[in-house]
Amino acid sequence: MNKKFVASFLLVLMLGSITTVAADSGVYKNGKVTLNESGVNETYDTICVDENRIIYDNTKVNTTNNITIRDGALDYFVDNYHNTSSDELQNGMWNITQNTSLPFVTYEDYYKAQKVLNSTKLVTVEEINGSNYTVTRWTSETYDFLFRMVGDGWNIGIQDLLIYKVDYIKNLIEEFELIPIEDPVDPVGPIDPVDPVDPIDPIDPIDPVDPVDPVDPIDPVDTVNNTNSNDSNDSPAAVSAAMKETGIPIIAVLLVLLASLGLVVVRKK
């Protein structure tokens, strides 16, 4: 039992000594922290993540084993560092780190992050060594962040600081794309003219038609009286009609009538 207790105690001491050795110590002054890292002094910029704590110049600080911070705070810092003033950036960080509804998240010591900004691309066509190229140019800005943390890990009494280094890299990027030379297109030959169409001969005018002579009116036929068959046969109208039907000339009829009248006169004498 005693051996187990001693072994456990020694293990705790070993872990504590390893932790102590792993932590780097330094001094806070003028908003910066200078750490002794394996005999080399490294200076970091700082941003406060514990609004309710005060830290003074020449305060000794030690690094923590990892970075413990509210969720979203580190991402906010990386995204807004390039275009936000230091005061606005600090207030934005406090709005996140003092929000107790947000959980804590942990990042490893020497955590690295990167922010890349690309400008609008400018495209031109340029002649280079006798060939045409499509040239695309733009500016790439890169922010490489390295993060550590000093403090007591949100315990009472010591200010927790997020310390960082930033490497800013700005590059002008150019891309060249050769424009191929196209084979010339053969010109289109002239089109043969179309033969003109012969004019159509005019049509001869039609001769006018001679007018038709009017037809003589037909004489009306007298009505025949059927009351007396004997009288109707001897009447002039009946004789005239009979003559027309038989075709006997009127003169012959008159001669016959005159002869008949002469015979009658002779008989009376």
TORKOL-4160 file (C-alpha; in steps of 0.2 Angstrom, whole numbers, padded with zeros to 4 digits, m for minus):
269
<pt num="1" X="0000" Y="0000" Z="0000"/>
<pt num="2" X="0014" Y="0012" Z="0005"/>
<pt num="3" X="0024" Y="0007" Z="m0011"/>
<pt num="4" X="0009" Y="0012" Z="m0022"/>
<pt num="5" X="0006" Y="0028" Z="m0013"/>
<pt num="6" X="0025" Y="0033" Z="m0015"/>
<pt num="7" X="0024" Y="0028" Z="m0034"/>
<pt num="8" X="0009" Y="0039" Z="m0036"/>
<pt num="9" X="0017" Y="0053" Z="m0027"/>
<pt num="10" X="0033" Y="0052" Z="m0038"/>
<pt num="11" X="0022" Y="0051" Z="m0054"/>
<pt num="12" X="0013" Y="0067" Z="m0049"/>
<pt num="13" X="0030" Y="0076" Z="m0045"/>
<pt num="14" X="0037" Y="0070" Z="m0062"/>
<pt num="15" X="0022" Y="0076" Z="m0072"/>
<pt num="16" X="0023" Y="0093" Z="m0062"/>
<pt num="17" X="0041" Y="0095" Z="m0066"/>
<pt num="18" X="0038" Y="0091" Z="m0084"/>
<pt num="19" X="0024" Y="0104" Z="m0085"/>
<pt num="20" X="0035" Y="0117" Z="m0077"/>
<pt num="21" X="0049" Y="0114" Z="m0089"/>
<pt num="22" X="0037" Y="0114" Z="m0104"/>
<pt num="23" X="0031" Y="0131" Z="m0099"/>
<pt num="24" X="0041" Y="0146" Z="m0105"/>
<pt num="25" X="0042" Y="0161" Z="m0094"/>
<pt num="26" X="0043" Y="0179" Z="m0098"/>
<pt num="27" X="0039" Y="0197" Z="m0094"/>
<pt num="28" X="0024" Y="0208" Z="m0100"/>
<pt num="29" X="0029" Y="0226" Z="m0104"/>
<pt num="30" X="0021" Y="0240" Z="m0115"/>
<pt num="31" X="0008" Y="0228" Z="m0122"/>
<pt num="32" X="0020" Y="0214" Z="m0127"/>
<pt num="33" X="0027" Y="0198" Z="m0120"/>
<pt num="34" X="0045" Y="0193" Z="m0121"/>
<pt num="35" X="0047" Y="0174" Z="m0118"/>
<pt num="36" X="0063" Y="0164" Z="m0115"/>
<pt num="37" X="0061" Y="0150" Z="m0127"/>
<pt num="38" X="0075" Y="0138" Z="m0126"/>
<pt num="39" X="0087" Y="0152" Z="m0122"/>
<pt num="40" X="0081" Y="0163" Z="m0136"/>
<pt num="41" X="0070" Y="0178" Z="m0132"/>
<pt num="42" X="0055" Y="0179" Z="m0143"/>
<pt num="43" X="0043" Y="0194" Z="m0142"/>
<pt num="44" X="0024" Y="0192" Z="m0145"/>
<pt num="45" X="0010" Y="0205" Z="m0147"/>
<pt num="46" X="m0004" Y="0202" Z="m0135"/>
<pt num="47" X="m0023" Y="0204" Z="m0134"/>
<pt num="48" X="m0033" Y="0203" Z="m0118"/>
<pt num="49" X="m0046" Y="0189" Z="m0116"/>
<pt num="50" X="m0050" Y="0191" Z="m0098"/>
<pt num="51" X="m0058" Y="0209" Z="m0096"/>
<pt num="52" X="m0060" Y="0208" Z="m0078"/>
<pt num="53" X="m0042" Y="0206" Z="m0074"/>
<pt num="54" X="m0028" Y="0219" Z="m0074"/>
<pt num="55" X="m0010" Y="0217" Z="m0079"/>
<pt num="56" X="0004" Y="0229" Z="m0076"/>
<pt num="57" X="0021" Y="0232" Z="m0084"/>
<pt num="58" X="0035" Y="0221" Z="m0079"/>
<pt num="59" X="0023" Y="0207" Z="m0073"/>
<pt num="60" X="0031" Y="0190" Z="m0075"/>
<pt num="61" X="0020" Y="0178" Z="m0085"/>
<pt num="62" X="0021" Y="0159" Z="m0089"/>
<pt num="63" X="0014" Y="0150" Z="m0105"/>
<pt num="64" X="0000" Y="0138" Z="m0103"/>
<pt num="65" X="0000" Y="0120" Z="m0109"/>
<pt num="66" X="m0013" Y="0124" Z="m0122"/>
<pt num="67" X="m0024" Y="0138" Z="m0128"/>
<pt num="68" X="m0041" Y="0139" Z="m0119"/>
<pt num="69" X="m0053" Y="0152" Z="m0126"/>
<pt num="70" X="m0071" Y="0154" Z="m0129"/>
<pt num="71" X="m0078" Y="0146" Z="m0145"/>
<pt num="72" X="m0077" Y="0158" Z="m0160"/>
<pt num="73" X="m0064" Y="0171" Z="m0152"/>
<pt num="74" X="m0049" Y="0164" Z="m0162"/>
<pt num="75" X="m0058" Y="0164" Z="m0178"/>
<pt num="76" X="m0065" Y="0182" Z="m0176"/>
<pt num="77" X="m0047" Y="0188" Z="m0173"/>
<pt num="78" X="m0040" Y="0179" Z="m0188"/>
<pt num="79" X="m0054" Y="0186" Z="m0199"/>
<pt num="80" X="m0054" Y="0204" Z="m0194"/>
<pt num="81" X="m0035" Y="0207" Z="m0189"/>
<pt num="82" X="m0031" Y="0214" Z="m0207"/>
<pt num="83" X="m0045" Y="0228" Z="m0207"/>
<pt num="84" X="m0049" Y="0232" Z="m0189"/>
<pt num="85" X="m0041" Y="0244" Z="m0177"/>
<pt num="86" X="m0033" Y="0238" Z="m0161"/>
<pt num="87" X="m0046" Y="0245" Z="m0150"/>
<pt num="88" X="m0060" Y="0238" Z="m0161"/>
<pt num="89" X="m0052" Y="0221" Z="m0162"/>
<pt num="90" X="m0050" Y="0221" Z="m0143"/>
<pt num="91" X="m0068" Y="0226" Z="m0140"/>
<pt num="92" X="m0074" Y="0212" Z="m0152"/>
<pt num="93" X="m0063" Y="0199" Z="m0143"/>
<pt num="94" X="m0071" Y="0204" Z="m0126"/>
<pt num="95" X="m0088" Y="0202" Z="m0133"/>
<pt num="96" X="m0084" Y="0184" Z="m0136"/>
<pt num="97" X="m0073" Y="0179" Z="m0122"/>
<pt num="98" X="m0084" Y="0187" Z="m0109"/>
<pt num="99" X="m0100" Y="0178" Z="m0116"/>
<pt num="100" X="m0103" Y="0164" Z="m0103"/>
<pt num="101" X="m0116" Y="0156" Z="m0114"/>
<pt num="102" X="m0102" Y="0151" Z="m0126"/>
<pt num="103" X="m0092" Y="0135" Z="m0122"/>
<pt num="104" X="m0073" Y="0135" Z="m0120"/>
<pt num="105" X="m0062" Y="0127" Z="m0134"/>
<pt num="106" X="m0044" Y="0121" Z="m0134"/>
<pt num="107" X="m0031" Y="0123" Z="m0146"/>
<pt num="108" X="m0013" Y="0116" Z="m0145"/>
<pt num="109" X="0002" Y="0127" Z="m0140"/>
<pt num="110" X="0010" Y="0136" Z="m0155"/>
<pt num="111" X="m0007" Y="0135" Z="m0165"/>
<pt num="112" X="m0005" Y="0141" Z="m0183"/>
<pt num="113" X="m0019" Y="0150" Z="m0193"/>
<pt num="114" X="m0019" Y="0159" Z="m0210"/>
<pt num="115" X="m0029" Y="0172" Z="m0219"/>
<pt num="116" X="m0027" Y="0174" Z="m0237"/>
<pt num="117" X="m0034" Y="0190" Z="m0246"/>
<pt num="118" X="m0034" Y="0191" Z="m0265"/>
<pt num="119" X="m0037" Y="0207" Z="m0275"/>
<pt num="120" X="m0047" Y="0209" Z="m0290"/>
<pt num="121" X="m0039" Y="0200" Z="m0305"/>
<pt num="122" X="m0034" Y="0211" Z="m0320"/>
<pt num="123" X="m0034" Y="0203" Z="m0337"/>
<pt num="124" X="m0025" Y="0210" Z="m0352"/>
<pt num="125" X="m0019" Y="0204" Z="m0369"/>
<pt num="126" X="m0001" Y="0208" Z="m0372"/>
<pt num="127" X="0012" Y="0204" Z="m0386"/>
<pt num="128" X="0027" Y="0195" Z="m0379"/>
<pt num="129" X="0042" Y="0190" Z="m0390"/>
<pt num="130" X="0030" Y="0191" Z="m0406"/>
<pt num="131" X="0016" Y="0180" Z="m0398"/>
<pt num="132" X="0000" Y="0186" Z="m0390"/>
<pt num="133" X="m0004" Y="0181" Z="m0372"/>
<pt num="134" X="m0018" Y="0183" Z="m0361"/>
<pt num="135" X="m0011" Y="0190" Z="m0345"/>
<pt num="136" X="m0019" Y="0189" Z="m0328"/>
<pt num="137" X="m0012" Y="0199" Z="m0313"/>
<pt num="138" X="m0018" Y="0200" Z="m0295"/>
<pt num="139" X="m0011" Y="0204" Z="m0278"/>
<pt num="140" X="m0011" Y="0190" Z="m0265"/>
<pt num="141" X="m0009" Y="0195" Z="m0246"/>
<pt num="142" X="m0006" Y="0182" Z="m0234"/>
<pt num="143" X="m0007" Y="0183" Z="m0215"/>
<pt num="144" X="0002" Y="0169" Z="m0206"/>
<pt num="145" X="m0003" Y="0168" Z="m0187"/>
<pt num="146" X="0006" Y="0159" Z="m0173"/>
<pt num="147" X="m0003" Y="0159" Z="m0156"/>
<pt num="148" X="0002" Y="0155" Z="m0138"/>
<pt num="149" X="m0006" Y="0159" Z="m0121"/>
<pt num="150" X="0000" Y="0166" Z="m0105"/>
<pt num="151" X="m0009" Y="0167" Z="m0088"/>
<pt num="152" X="m0017" Y="0155" Z="m0076"/>
<pt num="153" X="m0030" Y="0147" Z="m0087"/>
<pt num="154" X="m0045" Y="0158" Z="m0082"/>
<pt num="155" X="m0042" Y="0156" Z="m0063"/>
<pt num="156" X="m0044" Y="0171" Z="m0052"/>
<pt num="157" X="m0030" Y="0183" Z="m0050"/>
<pt num="158" X="m0019" Y="0183" Z="m0066"/>
<pt num="159" X="m0024" Y="0190" Z="m0082"/>
<pt num="160" X="m0025" Y="0178" Z="m0097"/>
<pt num="161" X="m0017" Y="0185" Z="m0113"/>
<pt num="162" X="m0018" Y="0178" Z="m0130"/>
<pt num="163" X="m0001" Y="0181" Z="m0138"/>
<pt num="164" X="0003" Y="0180" Z="m0156"/>
<pt num="165" X="0015" Y="0183" Z="m0170"/>
<pt num="166" X="0010" Y="0188" Z="m0188"/>
<pt num="167" X="0020" Y="0186" Z="m0204"/>
<pt num="168" X="0013" Y="0197" Z="m0218"/>
<pt num="169" X="0017" Y="0192" Z="m0236"/>
<pt num="170" X="0011" Y="0201" Z="m0251"/>
<pt num="171" X="0014" Y="0194" Z="m0268"/>
<pt num="172" X="0010" Y="0200" Z="m0286"/>
<pt num="173" X="0005" Y="0185" Z="m0296"/>
<pt num="174" X="0005" Y="0184" Z="m0315"/>
<pt num="175" X="m0002" Y="0170" Z="m0326"/>
<pt num="176" X="0002" Y="0169" Z="m0345"/>
<pt num="177" X="m0009" Y="0160" Z="m0357"/>
<pt num="178" X="m0003" Y="0159" Z="m0375"/>
<pt num="179" X="m0016" Y="0164" Z="m0388"/>
<pt num="180" X="m0015" Y="0151" Z="m0403"/>
<pt num="181" X="m0013" Y="0158" Z="m0420"/>
<pt num="182" X="m0028" Y="0153" Z="m0431"/>
<pt num="183" X="m0026" Y="0148" Z="m0449"/>
<pt num="184" X="m0033" Y="0162" Z="m0461"/>
<pt num="185" X="m0049" Y="0158" Z="m0469"/>
<pt num="186" X="m0050" Y="0157" Z="m0488"/>
<pt num="187" X="m0060" Y="0172" Z="m0495"/>
<pt num="188" X="m0076" Y="0167" Z="m0502"/>
<pt num="189" X="m0076" Y="0168" Z="m0522"/>
<pt num="190" X="m0088" Y="0179" Z="m0531"/>
<pt num="191" X="m0105" Y="0172" Z="m0535"/>
<pt num="192" X="m0109" Y="0170" Z="m0553"/>
<pt num="193" X="m0123" Y="0182" Z="m0559"/>
<pt num="194" X="m0139" Y="0175" Z="m0563"/>
<pt num="195" X="m0145" Y="0176" Z="m0581"/>
<pt num="196" X="m0159" Y="0189" Z="m0584"/>
<pt num="197" X="m0176" Y="0182" Z="m0587"/>
<pt num="198" X="m0182" Y="0185" Z="m0605"/>
<pt num="199" X="m0197" Y="0197" Z="m0605"/>
<pt num="200" X="m0214" Y="0190" Z="m0608"/>
<pt num="201" X="m0222" Y="0194" Z="m0625"/>
<pt num="202" X="m0237" Y="0205" Z="m0623"/>
<pt num="203" X="m0254" Y="0197" Z="m0626"/>
<pt num="204" X="m0263" Y="0202" Z="m0642"/>
<pt num="205" X="m0279" Y="0212" Z="m0638"/>
<pt num="206" X="m0295" Y="0202" Z="m0641"/>
<pt num="207" X="m0306" Y="0208" Z="m0655"/>
<pt num="208" X="m0322" Y="0215" Z="m0650"/>
<pt num="209" X="m0338" Y="0204" Z="m0653"/>
<pt num="210" X="m0350" Y="0211" Z="m0666"/>
<pt num="211" X="m0367" Y="0216" Z="m0658"/>
<pt num="212" X="m0381" Y="0203" Z="m0661"/>
<pt num="213" X="m0396" Y="0210" Z="m0672"/>
<pt num="214" X="m0412" Y="0211" Z="m0662"/>
<pt num="215" X="m0425" Y="0198" Z="m0664"/>
<pt num="216" X="m0441" Y="0203" Z="m0672"/>
<pt num="217" X="m0456" Y="0202" Z="m0660"/>
<pt num="218" X="m0468" Y="0187" Z="m0663"/>
<pt num="219" X="m0486" Y="0192" Z="m0667"/>
<pt num="220" X="m0498" Y="0187" Z="m0654"/>
<pt num="221" X="m0511" Y="0173" Z="m0659"/>
<pt num="222" X="m0529" Y="0178" Z="m0658"/>
<pt num="223" X="m0540" Y="0169" Z="m0646"/>
<pt num="224" X="m0552" Y="0156" Z="m0654"/>
<pt num="225" X="m0570" Y="0156" Z="m0649"/>
<pt num="226" X="m0576" Y="0138" Z="m0645"/>
<pt num="227" X="m0595" Y="0143" Z="m0643"/>
<pt num="228" X="m0599" Y="0138" Z="m0661"/>
<pt num="229" X="m0589" Y="0126" Z="m0670"/>
<pt num="230" X="m0596" Y="0130" Z="m0688"/>
<pt num="231" X="m0594" Y="0149" Z="m0686"/>
<pt num="232" X="m0576" Y="0146" Z="m0679"/>
<pt num="233" X="m0571" Y="0136" Z="m0694"/>
<pt num="234" X="m0578" Y="0149" Z="m0706"/>
<pt num="235" X="m0572" Y="0165" Z="m0697"/>
<pt num="236" X="m0558" Y="0175" Z="m0704"/>
<pt num="237" X="m0548" Y="0172" Z="m0688"/>
<pt num="238" X="m0550" Y="0154" Z="m0690"/>
<pt num="239" X="m0545" Y="0154" Z="m0709"/>
<pt num="240" X="m0530" Y="0165" Z="m0705"/>
<pt num="241" X="m0524" Y="0153" Z="m0692"/>
<pt num="242" X="m0527" Y="0138" Z="m0704"/>
<pt num="243" X="m0518" Y="0147" Z="m0718"/>
<pt num="244" X="m0503" Y="0150" Z="m0706"/>
<pt num="245" X="m0503" Y="0132" Z="m0701"/>
<pt num="246" X="m0505" Y="0126" Z="m0719"/>
<pt num="247" X="m0494" Y="0139" Z="m0727"/>
<pt num="248" X="m0507" Y="0145" Z="m0740"/>
<pt num="249" X="m0504" Y="0163" Z="m0745"/>
<pt num="250" X="m0516" Y="0176" Z="m0740"/>
<pt num="251" X="m0519" Y="0181" Z="m0758"/>
<pt num="252" X="m0525" Y="0164" Z="m0763"/>
<pt num="253" X="m0537" Y="0164" Z="m0749"/>
<pt num="254" X="m0544" Y="0181" Z="m0754"/>
<pt num="255" X="m0546" Y="0175" Z="m0772"/>
<pt num="256" X="m0556" Y="0160" Z="m0766"/>
<pt num="257" X="m0567" Y="0172" Z="m0756"/>
<pt num="258" X="m0570" Y="0183" Z="m0770"/>
<pt num="259" X="m0574" Y="0168" Z="m0782"/>
<pt num="260" X="m0587" Y="0162" Z="m0769"/>
<pt num="261" X="m0595" Y="0179" Z="m0767"/>
<pt num="262" X="m0596" Y="0180" Z="m0786"/>
<pt num="263" X="m0605" Y="0163" Z="m0787"/>
<pt num="264" X="m0617" Y="0169" Z="m0774"/>
<pt num="265" X="m0622" Y="0185" Z="m0784"/>
<pt num="266" X="m0625" Y="0175" Z="m0800"/>
<pt num="267" X="m0636" Y="0163" Z="m0791"/>
<pt num="268" X="m0647" Y="0177" Z="m0784"/>
<pt num="269" X="m0649" Y="0185" Z="m0801"/>
